[in-house]
Amino acid sequence: MSELGPVDSALLDTLLREAPIGFAFFDQAGRFQRVNRALAAIYGIEESACRGRAPSEVLPSADDAAAHEAAIAAVLAGEGVVDTDHRAAGTEPDDTGRQHGWSLAWYPARADGEIDGVALIAVDLSDRYTAEVALRRTEERYRSLLTATNQVVWTADADGTVREDCPEWRTITGQTAEQYLGRGWLDAAHPDDHEQVERAWNDAVADHTTFDEIFRVRTQSGDFRYYRSRAVPIMRGDSLMEWVGAHSDITTQHEADDMRQRLTQQLGEAALRTVRLQKATADLAEALTVGEVVQAMTEIGQSAVGADTTTLGELDPDSLRLSMLSDDPGARSAARPGYAAPGCPATMDMAVREKKPFIAQNPAELRALLEDEDDTEVLEFLHATDQRAWVALPLLSAGQPIGALRFAFASARDISDEEKVFLEALAGQCALALERAKLFEREHRTAEALQTSLLPEDLPKVKGIRMQAFYRSGTQHVQVGGDWYDAFPLPDGRVAGVLGDVMGKGIKAATGMSRVRNALRALAFSMPEPADVLTGLDRMFDATEGADQVTTLVYFVLDPETGQIDLSNAGHLPPLVVTEQAGPWLLEAEPDTPLGVSSERGHHKFFVQPGNTVVLYSDGLVENRKRAVASGLDELVTVASQARPEVVGDPQHMLQYLVEGMLAGYEQDDDVTLLAVHLPVMDSAPE
């Protein structure tokens, strides 16, 4: 080794001592002569402990020591540079899992052309080892993931041709290598999916875009499973190098998605049917008459069922015939035996007879179900009608048929079990509505006849006075309420009049009105004074009427000769007095309590001047949902004050004028009843 100057020697020592690589020098006997700090740290010993000693005396691992001495011997023997690559002593993985490895290079040291020692340079390969381990683990994980997810990896050339065999795919499809390679893998696709998959693959290859398709694959067993095939282009710059893809078995997922979709659809349809049934129930609940039930079912048939024609029939319990119902009460028609209506097969008749639905989803089913009927008439019906599907359902009450409901469709109809349940529930609601409507109409007819008998046909004709009455029901169909009026002459020449209101409607209100009216007449003929009559009515009320029955009335007795009126008010509204000369006014005498509420009855006396009119009225004239009683009374006086003189002088015109003026702009929601007594101006008789 050439001699170095002091400066060069110091520089070399510094480099060897501080360099990040390991360095050592061995003599011809294989003993350490120099060791730098980095290599001593690798061995895990002090630098001074190495000098003059052989590797076997320094290194804790016999394998490492043997490798060191073998490398030294090889270099000294003239083999040149020797490289070894292994983990050095003291290099176990650290706390982070990083593997410490070293590359050892052994160089001959020459002096005068002869080898007089060996130089060792150690380079840290920890990062390379760590990267290799990470890469190996990634590959293992990827391979395990593919196995766990049933994915089959495949490759193809840039032009889309498969040249590398894929045994996993051939195991699934049963193809040979020759059948698989090229574009043969596409032949495993279901015939219905093959064209779509091939077109998508060609488009991806042409456009260098990701290929992603779901299709059915024929397996070795002959059945088909759903696979998703996805391939991505591998690019190098602008050049397409190859395709790498994976086939994934998604049969289970596809079946689950399909099942979930079907369940969602079924739940949606069930929810829709429930909403439709609820709306149908609400619509039928508002139908009071049979005609309204028919009208509601016609609308329900169109909106909720999709029927082109809806027919409702009522069964006559005596003749056992079906009568076709219409929303026009006078338009019912009786059907001949065996047929629900002229020209219509006996679908409704069979539903009633067998107490179960009759469903014909097409004309062929209709002919099959009506095989016992006259085939000629069935054929004539099918030739003449554009109907192609029919559903007839019995309307049952307490298990017995009361009618039938029939839907007809212009095209063949597939009636599912769920829809059949819905139609049967709809028929049940229709049966309840029909029963309710029939009961309502019977009650209405009874109450209407009762009220007709209670209200006087004509008011008494008494010299010196003119009387007029007005009555209008507060609802469209219920024309029977608790409002009533009466007038009759008394034995002493005076005239008695009354207007009252029994709370409620229907037969109960009408019968209560009847009892009060008859009792009042009986009392008036024996003791006509108003206070006495109301006191007697109180006693009758306590004996015959319930505590929840509220009845108010105004009763008066008029002397035609003097115009004197004696009046008692049992909780009713104050009478209106309309004059020809001054403005109208209300008789603001404090009313007594309604009938049946114990109190001392009083009466009020006042005189009606010739040309004036006294009007009794019910609360339906002044009160409604948008107007309170107090404001209604003020408005009544205002309307009356605007009446023309010819109206004030005619009680019939006066009542009509008051009703029109008070109800204009308001929806009538209660009975309106008025009774007017007018004292005309008498012409002076000639002397």
C-alpha positions as CSV (number, residue, x, y, z in Angstrom):
1,M,0.0,0.0,0.0
2,S,1.5,3.3,-1.0
3,E,2.6,5.6,1.8
4,L,0.3,8.6,2.4
5,G,1.2,12.0,3.6
6,P,0.0,13.3,7.0
7,V,-2.8,15.3,5.5
8,D,-4.0,12.5,3.2
9,S,-3.8,10.0,6.0
10,A,-5.9,12.2,8.3
11,L,-8.5,12.8,5.5
12,L,-8.7,9.0,4.9
13,D,-9.1,8.3,8.5
14,T,-11.9,10.8,8.8
15,L,-13.8,9.4,5.8
16,L,-13.5,5.8,6.9
17,R,-14.6,6.7,10.4
18,E,-17.5,9.0,9.5
19,A,-18.8,7.3,6.3
20,P,-22.4,6.0,6.4
21,I,-21.2,2.7,5.0
22,G,-19.4,0.0,6.9
23,F,-15.6,-0.5,6.3
24,A,-13.0,-2.9,7.5
25,F,-9.5,-4.1,6.6
26,F,-8.3,-7.6,7.2
27,D,-4.6,-8.7,7.0
28,Q,-3.4,-11.8,5.3
29,A,-4.2,-13.8,8.4
30,G,-7.8,-12.8,8.2
31,R,-7.7,-10.5,11.3
32,F,-9.3,-7.1,11.6
33,Q,-6.8,-4.4,11.2
34,R,-9.2,-1.4,10.9
35,V,-13.0,-1.1,11.6
36,N,-15.0,2.1,11.2
37,R,-17.8,3.1,13.5
38,A,-20.6,2.2,11.1
39,L,-19.4,-1.5,10.7
40,A,-18.8,-1.8,14.5
41,A,-22.4,-0.6,15.0
42,I,-23.6,-3.3,12.6
43,Y,-21.7,-6.0,14.6
44,G,-22.9,-4.4,17.8
45,I,-19.5,-4.2,19.4
46,E,-16.8,-1.6,20.0
47,E,-14.3,-0.7,17.3
48,S,-11.4,-1.5,19.6
49,A,-12.7,-5.0,20.3
50,C,-12.3,-6.0,16.6
51,R,-8.7,-5.0,15.9
52,G,-6.3,-7.9,15.8
53,R,-9.0,-10.5,16.1
54,A,-10.5,-12.9,13.5
55,P,-14.3,-12.7,12.7
56,S,-14.9,-16.0,14.6
57,E,-13.6,-14.3,17.7
58,V,-15.8,-11.2,17.2
59,L,-19.1,-12.1,15.6
60,P,-21.8,-13.7,17.8
61,S,-23.2,-15.7,14.9
62,A,-21.1,-18.7,13.8
63,D,-22.8,-18.6,10.4
64,D,-21.9,-15.0,9.9
65,A,-18.3,-15.6,11.1
66,A,-17.9,-18.6,8.7
67,A,-19.3,-16.5,5.8
68,H,-16.8,-13.7,6.6
69,E,-13.8,-16.0,6.7
70,A,-14.9,-17.8,3.5
71,A,-15.1,-14.5,1.7
72,I,-11.7,-13.4,3.0
73,A,-10.1,-16.7,2.0
74,A,-11.6,-16.4,-1.5
75,V,-10.2,-12.9,-2.1
76,L,-6.8,-13.8,-0.7
77,A,-6.8,-16.8,-3.1
78,G,-7.1,-14.4,-6.0
79,E,-10.8,-14.7,-6.9
80,G,-11.1,-11.0,-7.1
81,V,-14.0,-9.1,-5.7
82,V,-16.5,-11.2,-3.8
83,D,-20.1,-10.1,-3.1
84,T,-22.3,-11.6,-0.5
85,D,-25.9,-10.6,0.4
86,H,-27.2,-11.7,3.7
87,R,-28.3,-10.4,7.0
88,A,-25.4,-9.4,9.2
89,A,-25.1,-10.2,12.8
90,G,-27.2,-8.1,15.1
91,T,-29.7,-7.0,12.5
92,E,-33.0,-8.5,13.7
93,P,-36.2,-6.6,12.6
94,D,-36.8,-3.4,14.6
95,D,-40.0,-2.4,16.4
96,T,-41.6,-1.2,13.2
97,G,-41.0,-4.5,11.4
98,R,-38.3,-3.1,9.2
99,Q,-35.8,-5.8,8.2
100,H,-32.1,-4.8,8.3
101,G,-30.1,-6.4,5.6
102,W,-26.6,-5.7,4.3
103,S,-24.7,-6.1,1.0
104,L,-21.0,-7.1,1.7
105,A,-18.4,-6.5,-0.9
106,W,-14.9,-7.9,-0.4
107,Y,-12.0,-6.3,-2.3
108,P,-8.3,-7.4,-2.5
109,A,-5.8,-4.8,-1.2
110,R,-2.6,-4.9,-3.1
111,A,0.9,-3.6,-2.4
112,D,3.5,-3.8,-5.1
113,G,1.2,-6.0,-7.1
114,E,0.8,-8.5,-4.4
115,I,-2.4,-9.0,-2.2
116,D,-1.5,-8.2,1.3
117,G,-5.1,-7.9,2.7
118,V,-8.8,-7.7,2.2
119,A,-11.1,-4.6,2.3
120,L,-14.7,-5.0,3.3
121,I,-17.4,-2.5,2.3
122,A,-20.9,-3.0,3.8
123,V,-24.0,-1.2,2.3
124,D,-27.3,-1.1,4.1
125,L,-30.1,-2.9,2.1
126,S,-32.8,-2.4,4.7
127,D,-35.1,-0.4,2.4
128,R,-34.8,-2.9,-0.4
129,Y,-35.6,-5.8,1.9
130,T,-38.5,-4.0,3.3
131,A,-39.9,-3.2,-0.2
132,E,-39.4,-6.8,-1.3
133,V,-41.2,-8.1,1.8
134,A,-44.0,-5.6,1.3
135,L,-44.4,-6.6,-2.3
136,R,-44.4,-10.3,-1.5
137,R,-47.1,-9.7,1.2
138,T,-49.1,-7.6,-1.3
139,E,-49.0,-10.4,-3.8
140,E,-50.1,-12.9,-1.2
141,R,-52.9,-10.8,0.0
142,Y,-54.1,-10.1,-3.6
143,R,-54.0,-13.8,-4.4
144,S,-56.0,-14.6,-1.2
145,L,-58.5,-11.8,-2.0
146,L,-59.1,-13.2,-5.5
147,T,-59.6,-16.6,-4.1
148,A,-62.0,-15.4,-1.4
149,T,-64.0,-13.3,-3.9
150,N,-64.2,-16.0,-6.6
151,Q,-62.5,-13.7,-9.1
152,V,-60.7,-15.1,-12.2
153,V,-57.9,-12.9,-13.4
154,W,-57.3,-12.8,-17.2
155,T,-55.2,-10.9,-19.7
156,A,-55.5,-10.0,-23.3
157,D,-53.3,-8.3,-25.9
158,A,-53.8,-4.7,-27.0
159,D,-56.1,-5.8,-29.8
160,G,-58.4,-7.7,-27.4
161,T,-57.1,-11.2,-28.3
162,V,-56.6,-13.6,-25.4
163,R,-53.2,-15.4,-25.8
164,E,-52.5,-16.5,-22.2
165,D,-54.4,-19.5,-20.9
166,C,-56.7,-19.1,-17.9
167,P,-57.3,-22.6,-16.3
168,E,-59.6,-21.1,-13.6
169,W,-62.0,-19.8,-16.3
170,R,-61.9,-23.1,-18.3
171,T,-62.7,-25.0,-15.1
172,I,-65.9,-23.0,-14.8
173,T,-67.0,-23.1,-18.4
174,G,-65.6,-26.5,-19.4
175,Q,-63.8,-25.0,-22.4
176,T,-60.5,-26.4,-23.8
177,A,-57.5,-24.1,-24.2
178,E,-58.1,-23.9,-27.9
179,Q,-61.8,-23.0,-27.3
180,Y,-60.9,-20.4,-24.7
181,L,-58.0,-18.5,-26.5
182,G,-58.5,-15.7,-29.0
183,R,-62.0,-14.6,-28.4
184,G,-63.4,-17.9,-27.5
185,W,-64.1,-16.9,-23.9
186,L,-67.1,-14.9,-25.3
187,D,-68.7,-18.2,-26.4
188,A,-69.4,-19.0,-22.8
189,A,-71.9,-16.2,-22.6
190,H,-75.6,-16.9,-22.7
191,P,-76.9,-16.8,-26.3
192,D,-79.1,-13.8,-25.4
193,D,-76.2,-11.9,-23.9
194,H,-73.4,-12.9,-26.3
195,E,-74.0,-10.1,-28.9
196,Q,-74.2,-7.4,-26.2
197,V,-71.0,-8.6,-24.4
198,E,-69.1,-8.9,-27.7
199,R,-70.1,-5.4,-28.8
200,A,-69.1,-3.9,-25.5
201,W,-65.7,-5.6,-25.6
202,N,-65.1,-4.4,-29.2
203,D,-66.1,-0.8,-28.2
204,A,-63.7,-0.9,-25.2
205,V,-60.8,-2.2,-27.3
206,A,-61.4,0.4,-30.0
207,D,-61.8,3.3,-27.5
208,H,-59.2,2.2,-24.9
209,T,-61.9,2.5,-22.2
210,T,-62.7,0.2,-19.3
211,F,-64.7,-2.9,-20.1
212,D,-67.5,-3.6,-17.6
213,E,-70.3,-6.0,-18.3
214,I,-72.7,-8.3,-16.5
215,F,-73.8,-11.4,-18.3
216,R,-74.8,-15.0,-17.8
217,V,-72.2,-17.7,-18.3
218,R,-72.8,-21.3,-19.2
219,T,-71.0,-23.6,-16.7
220,Q,-69.8,-27.2,-17.1
221,S,-73.0,-28.5,-15.4
222,G,-75.1,-26.8,-18.1
223,D,-76.7,-24.1,-15.9
224,F,-76.1,-20.4,-16.1
225,R,-74.6,-18.1,-13.5
226,Y,-74.2,-14.4,-13.5
227,Y,-70.7,-13.0,-13.9
228,R,-69.4,-9.5,-13.9
229,S,-66.4,-9.0,-16.2
230,R,-64.2,-6.0,-15.8
231,A,-61.0,-5.2,-17.7
232,V,-58.8,-2.1,-17.7
233,P,-56.3,-1.0,-20.4
234,I,-52.7,-0.9,-19.3
235,M,-51.1,2.2,-21.0
236,R,-47.5,3.2,-21.4
237,G,-47.6,6.8,-22.4
238,D,-50.1,6.9,-25.3
239,S,-49.7,3.3,-26.2
240,L,-52.0,0.5,-25.1
241,M,-49.8,-2.4,-23.9
242,E,-52.4,-5.0,-22.8
243,W,-55.6,-5.6,-20.9
244,V,-55.9,-7.0,-17.4
245,G,-59.3,-8.1,-16.1
246,A,-61.2,-10.2,-13.7
247,H,-64.4,-12.3,-13.9
248,S,-66.4,-12.2,-10.7
249,D,-69.3,-14.6,-9.9
250,I,-72.1,-12.3,-8.7
251,T,-74.9,-14.9,-9.0
252,T,-75.8,-14.7,-5.2
253,Q,-75.7,-10.9,-5.3
254,H,-77.8,-10.7,-8.5
255,E,-80.4,-13.1,-7.0
256,A,-80.5,-11.1,-3.8
257,D,-80.9,-7.8,-5.8
258,D,-83.6,-9.4,-7.9
259,M,-85.4,-10.7,-4.8
260,R,-85.0,-7.3,-3.1
261,Q,-86.4,-5.6,-6.2
262,R,-89.4,-7.9,-6.3
263,L,-90.1,-7.5,-2.6
264,T,-89.8,-3.7,-3.0
265,Q,-92.2,-3.8,-5.9
266,Q,-94.6,-6.0,-4.0
267,L,-94.4,-3.8,-1.0
268,G,-95.0,-0.7,-3.1
269,E,-98.0,-2.3,-4.8
270,A,-99.4,-3.4,-1.4
271,A,-98.9,0.1,0.0
272,L,-100.6,1.5,-3.1
273,R,-103.5,-0.9,-2.8
274,T,-103.8,0.0,0.9
275,V,-104.0,3.7,0.1
276,R,-106.5,3.1,-2.6
277,L,-108.7,1.0,-0.3
278,Q,-108.5,3.7,2.4
279,K,-109.6,6.3,-0.1
280,A,-112.3,4.1,-1.4
281,T,-113.5,3.5,2.1
282,A,-113.5,7.2,2.8
283,D,-115.4,8.0,-0.4
284,L,-118.0,5.3,0.3
285,A,-118.4,6.5,3.9
286,E,-119.5,9.9,2.5
287,A,-122.1,8.3,0.2
288,L,-125.5,8.6,1.9
289,T,-127.9,7.3,-0.8
290,V,-127.8,4.3,-3.1
291,G,-127.3,6.6,-6.0
292,E,-124.2,8.1,-4.4
293,V,-122.8,4.6,-3.6
294,V,-123.2,3.7,-7.3
295,Q,-121.5,7.0,-8.4
296,A,-118.6,6.5,-5.8
297,M,-118.1,2.9,-7.0
298,T,-118.0,4.0,-10.6
299,E,-115.2,6.5,-9.8
300,I,-113.4,3.9,-7.6
301,G,-113.6,1.4,-10.4
302,Q,-111.9,3.8,-12.8
303,S,-109.2,5.2,-10.5
304,A,-108.4,2.3,-8.1
305,V,-109.2,-0.7,-10.2
306,G,-108.6,0.5,-13.8
307,A,-112.0,-0.9,-14.9
308,D,-113.6,0.5,-18.0
309,T,-117.1,-0.4,-16.7
310,T,-118.4,-0.8,-13.2
311,T,-121.8,-2.3,-12.5
312,L,-123.6,-2.5,-9.1
313,G,-126.6,-4.8,-8.6
314,E,-129.0,-5.2,-5.7
315,L,-130.5,-8.6,-4.9
316,D,-134.3,-8.8,-4.3
317,P,-134.7,-11.2,-1.4
318,D,-138.1,-12.2,-2.6
319,S,-137.6,-12.8,-6.3
320,L,-133.9,-13.5,-6.0
321,R,-133.3,-11.3,-9.0
322,L,-130.6,-8.7,-9.4
323,S,-131.6,-5.2,-10.1
324,M,-129.0,-3.0,-11.8
325,L,-128.5,0.1,-9.7
326,S,-127.8,3.6,-11.1
327,D,-126.9,6.9,-9.6
328,D,-130.4,7.9,-10.8
329,P,-132.8,6.4,-8.2
330,G,-135.5,6.1,-10.9
331,A,-133.2,4.2,-13.4
332,R,-133.1,0.7,-11.8
333,S,-133.7,-2.2,-14.1
334,A,-134.5,-5.8,-13.2
335,A,-132.3,-8.5,-14.7
336,R,-133.7,-11.7,-16.1
337,P,-132.7,-14.9,-14.4
338,G,-129.2,-16.1,-15.2
339,Y,-128.0,-12.7,-16.6
340,A,-127.0,-9.6,-14.8
341,A,-128.1,-7.3,-17.5
342,P,-129.3,-7.6,-21.1
343,G,-126.5,-8.7,-23.3
344,C,-124.1,-9.3,-20.4
345,P,-123.1,-12.9,-19.3
346,A,-124.2,-14.1,-15.9
347,T,-121.0,-13.2,-14.1
348,M,-122.8,-11.3,-11.3
349,D,-125.4,-14.0,-11.0
350,M,-122.8,-16.7,-10.5
351,A,-121.0,-14.6,-7.9
352,V,-124.2,-14.2,-5.9
353,R,-125.2,-17.8,-6.3
354,E,-121.8,-19.3,-5.3
355,K,-120.9,-16.5,-2.8
356,K,-117.4,-16.2,-4.2
357,P,-115.6,-14.1,-6.8
358,F,-116.1,-14.8,-10.5
359,I,-112.9,-14.0,-12.5
360,A,-112.4,-14.3,-16.2
361,Q,-109.1,-12.9,-17.3
362,N,-109.9,-13.2,-21.0
363,P,-112.7,-14.4,-23.3
364,A,-111.5,-18.0,-23.4
365,E,-111.8,-18.2,-19.6
366,L,-115.2,-16.6,-19.7
367,R,-116.5,-19.3,-22.1
368,A,-114.9,-22.0,-19.9
369,L,-116.5,-20.7,-16.7
370,L,-119.9,-20.3,-18.4
371,E,-119.9,-23.7,-20.1
372,D,-123.3,-24.4,-18.5
373,E,-124.8,-21.3,-20.0
374,D,-126.2,-20.8,-23.5
375,D,-123.1,-20.8,-25.6
376,T,-124.8,-19.0,-28.4
377,E,-125.7,-16.0,-26.2
378,V,-122.1,-16.0,-24.8
379,L,-120.7,-15.9,-28.3
380,E,-123.1,-13.2,-29.3
381,F,-122.1,-11.2,-26.3
382,L,-118.4,-11.5,-27.0
383,H,-118.9,-10.6,-30.6
384,A,-120.9,-7.5,-29.6
385,T,-118.7,-6.2,-26.7
386,D,-115.2,-4.7,-26.6
387,Q,-114.8,-6.1,-23.0
388,R,-112.1,-8.7,-22.6
389,A,-111.8,-9.4,-18.9
390,W,-114.4,-9.5,-16.1
391,V,-114.4,-9.6,-12.3
392,A,-117.7,-10.1,-10.4
393,L,-117.8,-10.2,-6.6
394,P,-120.7,-10.9,-4.3
395,L,-121.8,-8.2,-1.8
396,L,-122.3,-10.0,1.5
397,S,-124.0,-8.9,4.7
398,A,-123.8,-11.3,7.6
399,G,-122.6,-14.0,5.2
400,Q,-125.7,-13.6,2.9
401,P,-125.6,-11.9,-0.5
402,I,-127.4,-8.6,-0.9
403,G,-126.0,-7.8,-4.4
404,A,-123.1,-8.0,-6.7
405,L,-120.3,-5.8,-7.9
406,R,-118.8,-6.2,-11.4
407,F,-115.8,-4.7,-13.1
408,A,-115.2,-5.1,-16.8
409,F,-111.9,-4.4,-18.7
410,A,-111.3,-3.5,-22.4
411,S,-108.2,-5.8,-22.5
412,A,-107.2,-9.1,-21.1
413,R,-106.3,-8.7,-17.4
414,D,-103.9,-10.8,-15.2
415,I,-105.5,-10.8,-11.8
416,S,-102.9,-11.6,-9.1
417,D,-103.8,-13.1,-5.7
418,E,-102.9,-9.8,-4.1
419,E,-105.2,-7.9,-6.4
420,K,-108.0,-10.5,-5.7
421,V,-107.7,-9.8,-2.0
422,F,-107.9,-6.1,-2.7
423,L,-111.0,-6.5,-4.8
424,E,-112.7,-8.7,-2.2
425,A,-111.9,-6.1,0.5
426,L,-113.3,-3.4,-1.8
427,A,-116.5,-5.4,-2.3
428,G,-116.8,-5.7,1.5
429,Q,-116.7,-1.9,1.8
430,C,-119.2,-1.6,-1.0
431,A,-121.6,-4.0,0.8
432,L,-121.4,-1.9,4.0
433,A,-122.0,1.3,2.1
434,L,-125.0,-0.2,0.2
435,E,-126.5,-1.5,3.4
436,R,-126.0,1.9,5.1
437,A,-127.4,3.8,2.1
438,K,-130.5,1.5,2.0
439,L,-131.0,2.0,5.8
440,F,-130.6,5.8,5.4
441,E,-133.1,5.9,2.6
442,R,-135.7,3.9,4.6
443,E,-135.1,6.2,7.6
444,H,-135.3,9.3,5.4
445,R,-138.6,8.2,3.8
446,T,-140.1,7.5,7.3
447,A,-138.9,10.8,8.8
448,E,-139.9,12.7,5.7
449,A,-143.4,11.3,5.9
450,L,-143.5,12.1,9.7
451,Q,-142.4,15.7,9.2
452,T,-144.8,16.2,6.4
453,S,-147.6,15.2,8.8
454,L,-146.2,17.5,11.5
455,L,-145.8,20.7,9.6
456,P,-149.2,22.3,8.8
457,E,-150.2,22.0,5.2
458,D,-151.9,25.5,5.4
459,L,-151.8,28.3,7.8
460,P,-155.1,29.5,9.3
461,K,-156.9,32.2,7.5
462,V,-157.9,34.8,10.0
463,K,-159.5,38.1,9.2
464,G,-157.2,41.1,9.8
465,I,-153.9,39.2,9.6
466,R,-151.8,37.5,6.9
467,M,-149.5,34.6,7.8
468,Q,-146.7,33.0,5.8
469,A,-144.1,30.2,6.5
470,F,-140.8,29.1,4.9
471,Y,-138.8,25.9,5.4
472,R,-135.6,24.6,3.8
473,S,-133.6,21.6,4.9
474,G,-129.9,22.3,5.8
475,T,-128.5,19.2,4.0
476,Q,-128.7,17.9,0.5
477,H,-130.4,14.6,1.3
478,V,-131.7,14.8,4.9
479,Q,-134.8,16.9,4.6
480,V,-135.9,16.1,8.1
481,G,-134.7,18.1,11.0
482,G,-135.8,19.5,14.3
483,D,-137.1,22.9,13.1
484,W,-140.8,23.2,13.1
485,Y,-143.6,25.8,13.1
486,D,-147.3,25.8,13.7
487,A,-150.3,28.3,13.8
488,F,-153.9,27.8,14.8
489,P,-156.9,29.8,15.9
490,L,-157.9,29.8,19.6
491,P,-161.5,29.5,20.8
492,D,-161.5,33.2,22.0
493,G,-160.8,34.5,18.5
494,R,-157.1,35.0,18.9
495,V,-154.4,33.2,16.9
496,A,-151.6,31.2,18.4
497,G,-148.2,30.7,16.6
498,V,-145.0,28.9,17.5
499,L,-141.6,28.3,15.9
500,G,-139.2,25.9,17.6
501,D,-136.0,23.9,17.1
502,V,-135.3,20.4,18.5
503,M,-131.6,19.6,18.6
504,G,-130.6,17.0,16.1
505,K,-131.9,15.5,12.9
506,G,-133.6,12.4,11.7
507,I,-136.4,10.3,13.3
508,K,-135.4,11.2,16.9
509,A,-135.6,14.9,16.2
510,A,-138.8,14.5,14.3
511,T,-140.5,12.4,17.0
512,G,-139.4,14.9,19.7
513,M,-140.8,17.7,17.6
514,S,-144.1,15.8,17.3
515,R,-144.5,15.3,21.0
516,V,-143.8,19.0,21.7
517,R,-146.2,20.2,19.0
518,N,-149.0,18.0,20.1
519,A,-148.5,18.9,23.8
520,L,-148.4,22.6,22.9
521,R,-151.7,22.4,21.0
522,A,-153.4,20.6,23.8
523,L,-152.2,23.1,26.4
524,A,-153.0,26.1,24.3
525,F,-156.7,25.2,24.0
526,S,-157.1,24.8,27.7
527,M,-154.8,27.6,29.0
528,P,-153.6,29.7,26.0
529,E,-151.5,32.3,27.8
530,P,-147.9,31.8,26.7
531,A,-146.3,31.5,30.2
532,D,-148.9,28.8,31.2
533,V,-148.2,26.9,28.0
534,L,-144.5,26.8,28.5
535,T,-144.8,25.9,32.1
536,G,-147.0,22.9,31.1
537,L,-144.4,22.0,28.4
538,D,-141.7,21.9,31.0
539,R,-143.6,19.3,33.0
540,M,-144.2,17.2,29.9
541,F,-140.5,17.5,29.0
542,D,-139.4,16.3,32.4
543,A,-141.6,13.2,32.0
544,T,-141.0,12.2,28.4
545,E,-137.7,13.7,27.0
546,G,-134.1,12.8,27.8
547,A,-131.7,15.0,29.5
548,D,-129.7,15.5,26.3
549,Q,-132.7,16.7,24.4
550,V,-132.5,20.5,23.9
551,T,-135.6,22.3,22.5
552,T,-136.1,26.0,22.1
553,L,-139.2,27.9,20.9
554,V,-141.0,31.1,20.7
555,Y,-144.8,31.0,21.3
556,F,-147.1,33.9,20.9
557,V,-150.8,34.7,21.0
558,L,-152.1,37.5,18.7
559,D,-155.3,39.5,18.9
560,P,-156.2,40.5,15.3
561,E,-158.5,43.3,16.4
562,T,-156.0,45.1,18.7
563,G,-152.7,43.9,17.3
564,Q,-151.6,42.9,20.9
565,I,-149.1,40.0,21.0
566,D,-148.4,38.1,24.2
567,L,-145.2,36.1,23.8
568,S,-142.9,33.8,25.7
569,N,-139.4,32.8,24.6
570,A,-137.9,29.5,25.7
571,G,-134.2,30.1,24.9
572,H,-134.9,31.0,21.2
573,L,-133.7,33.9,19.1
574,P,-135.6,37.2,19.4
575,P,-138.4,37.9,16.9
576,L,-137.8,40.5,14.1
577,V,-140.2,43.3,13.7
578,V,-140.3,45.0,10.3
579,T,-142.2,48.3,10.0
580,E,-143.3,50.3,7.0
581,Q,-142.4,53.7,8.5
582,A,-139.4,53.1,10.8
583,G,-136.5,50.8,10.7
584,P,-136.7,47.1,11.7
585,W,-135.8,46.0,15.2
586,L,-135.4,42.9,17.3
587,L,-137.7,42.2,20.3
588,E,-134.8,42.3,22.8
589,A,-136.7,40.8,25.7
590,E,-134.5,38.5,27.8
591,P,-135.3,34.9,26.7
592,D,-136.1,32.2,29.3
593,T,-134.3,28.9,29.4
594,P,-135.0,26.1,26.9
595,L,-137.7,23.6,27.6
596,G,-137.1,21.2,30.5
597,V,-134.8,23.5,32.3
598,S,-136.7,24.6,35.5
599,S,-137.4,28.3,35.6
600,E,-140.3,30.7,36.1
601,R,-141.8,31.4,32.8
602,G,-142.8,34.9,31.9
603,H,-144.3,36.6,28.9
604,H,-144.0,39.9,27.0
605,K,-146.8,42.1,25.6
606,F,-146.4,44.5,22.8
607,F,-148.6,45.8,20.0
608,V,-148.1,45.4,16.3
609,Q,-149.1,48.4,14.2
610,P,-150.9,48.0,10.9
611,G,-148.5,47.5,8.1
612,N,-145.9,45.8,10.3
613,T,-144.6,42.3,10.2
614,V,-143.4,40.0,13.0
615,V,-140.9,37.3,11.8
616,L,-139.9,34.3,13.9
617,Y,-136.9,32.4,12.6
618,S,-134.5,29.5,13.4
619,D,-130.7,29.9,14.0
620,G,-130.0,28.4,10.5
621,L,-130.9,31.9,9.1
622,V,-128.3,33.9,11.0
623,E,-125.6,31.4,12.1
624,N,-123.2,29.2,10.0
625,R,-119.6,28.1,10.0
626,K,-118.4,31.5,8.9
627,R,-120.8,33.7,10.9
628,A,-121.5,33.9,14.6
629,V,-125.0,34.5,16.0
630,A,-124.3,38.0,17.2
631,S,-123.0,39.2,13.8
632,G,-125.8,37.3,12.1
633,L,-128.5,39.2,14.1
634,D,-126.9,42.5,13.2
635,E,-126.8,41.5,9.6
636,L,-130.5,40.4,9.7
637,V,-131.5,43.9,10.9
638,T,-129.4,45.5,8.1
639,V,-130.9,43.3,5.4
640,A,-134.4,43.9,6.6
641,S,-133.8,47.7,6.6
642,Q,-133.0,47.5,2.9
643,A,-136.3,45.9,1.9
644,R,-138.5,47.8,-0.5
645,P,-142.0,48.9,0.7
646,E,-143.7,46.4,-1.6
647,V,-141.7,43.6,0.0
648,V,-142.4,44.7,3.5
649,G,-146.1,44.7,2.7
650,D,-146.1,41.1,1.4
651,P,-145.1,38.4,4.0
652,Q,-144.3,35.8,1.3
653,H,-142.0,38.2,-0.5
654,M,-140.5,39.3,2.8
655,L,-139.5,35.8,3.9
656,Q,-138.0,35.0,0.5
657,Y,-136.1,38.3,0.6
658,L,-134.7,37.6,4.0
659,V,-133.6,34.1,3.1
660,E,-131.8,35.2,-0.1
661,G,-130.2,38.2,1.6
662,M,-129.0,36.3,4.6
663,L,-127.7,33.2,2.8
664,A,-126.0,35.0,-0.1
665,G,-122.3,34.1,0.0
666,Y,-122.7,31.4,2.7
667,E,-123.1,27.7,2.5
668,Q,-126.3,26.6,4.2
669,D,-125.4,23.9,6.8
670,D,-128.6,23.9,9.0
671,D,-132.3,24.0,8.6
672,V,-133.8,27.4,7.8
673,T,-137.4,28.0,9.1
674,L,-139.4,31.2,9.3
675,L,-142.9,32.2,10.3
676,A,-144.2,35.7,9.5
677,V,-147.4,37.4,10.8
678,H,-148.4,40.6,9.0
679,L,-151.1,43.1,10.0
680,P,-152.2,44.8,6.8
681,V,-153.3,48.4,6.7
682,M,-157.1,48.2,6.5
683,D,-158.9,50.7,4.2
684,S,-161.4,52.9,6.1
685,A,-165.0,51.8,5.5
686,P,-167.3,54.5,4.1
687,E,-169.5,56.3,6.6
